[in-house]
Amino acid sequence: MSAADVIVAGGGPAGAAAAIGLAAAGCRVVVVERSTGPEDKVCGEFLSGETMTLAARLGVDVAGLGARPIGRVGVPGGAAVRSV
């Protein structure tokens, strides 16, 4: 492995954003992640509008990574489900 200026522990959203920013500033960055792929969790399945804006600022093409827009959401409430 080559020398790095910075080692970022964790490749989640915060670690990835830090690594992108540091690399853009000219640092040689190594990201160390314990997982080999995405983890099953609800918060990891959706990107908010704010997150999409931040990703675009970082130069991340979320559509190119397979993200798809959500046009309709169902919210359960007792015996009924309301679509928004």
N, C-alpha and C positions, 0 to 999 in steps of 0.2 A: 504494500500500500504506500502511496506517496504521502509526503508531508501535508498536513492540513494546518490552516491558521486557526480554525474553529471546529470543534466537534459538537454537534447538536444531538442531544439525547431525546429521541422520540420523533417519529415521522408523522404524527397527527397534525391537525390543522395549525396549531401554534408552532410546532417544531418545523413544519414544512414552510410556513410563512417566514419564520426567522431565517431558515436556510436560504430561501429565495432572496430575501432582502440582503443578507450577508454576501451571497454570491454576486448579486447585482452591484454591490459596493466593492467588488474585487477580491473578496476573501476566498481562499480555498476551503471549502466546507465539506465535512463528512457527516452524514446523518446516520445515527445508530438506532435501529428499531428492533425490538424483540420479536415482533410478529412478522410473518411472511406474507400476509394478505389482509384484506378487510375483515373486520369483526362484525358479527351479527349484533346489531343494536339499533333501536328505532332512530336515535339521534344521528346515526351515521348513514341513514337511508335518504335523508332529505337535506336540501340546501335552501336556506332562506334567501329572500331577495337581497338582504344586506350581505350575506355571505357570497352571493353571486357577484355583487359589486366589488367586494374585497378581492375575490379570486381574479376578476378581470384586471384590477389594479396591479396584481402580482404577475400578470401575464399568463395565468392559467386558463386554458381553453376547456372549460368543463363540458361543453358539448362534444368536443373532440375526445374526451375521456369517457363518453357514453351517457352523460346526464341527459335526462329528458324532462321537459316541463310538465307540471301537474296542472291539469285543467279543471279538476273537480275533486272535492274531498267530502267524505261522509263522516259525520260526527255522531256517534251513538249517544242516545239520551233516553234511558229507560227502555220502553218497548219500541220506540221509534228511532229512525235514523234520519238525520237532517242533512241534505246535501247542500254544500256551500259552493 
